Amino acid sequence: MHQGLVRSIDNRGFRVAPISIQGIADLTRVRLLIETETLRDALQNGSEDWEGDVVASFHGLSSVEKKLTEGPLVLDDK
């Protein structure tokens, strides 16, 4: 089955195929549909342990965000 997602370049390997603005818009629309339904299902069926994990993850991500705004970002300390 050929979907055109990857391009082969002679003696150079593979590259992701280019995508149009319309293709990105379509992909984003489908992701929103899927992710919204998935979130709705998770909220309706999640256990108390799951909810605690969500709160803990939010706290961890918030802490990282605060640290990123405190100073310069160092990606490589070598």
Secondary structure, 3 states (H helix, E strand, C coil): CCCCCEEEECCCEEEECCCCHHHHHHHHHHHHHHHHHHHHHHHHHCCHHHHHHHHHHHHHHHHHHHHHCCCCCCCCCC
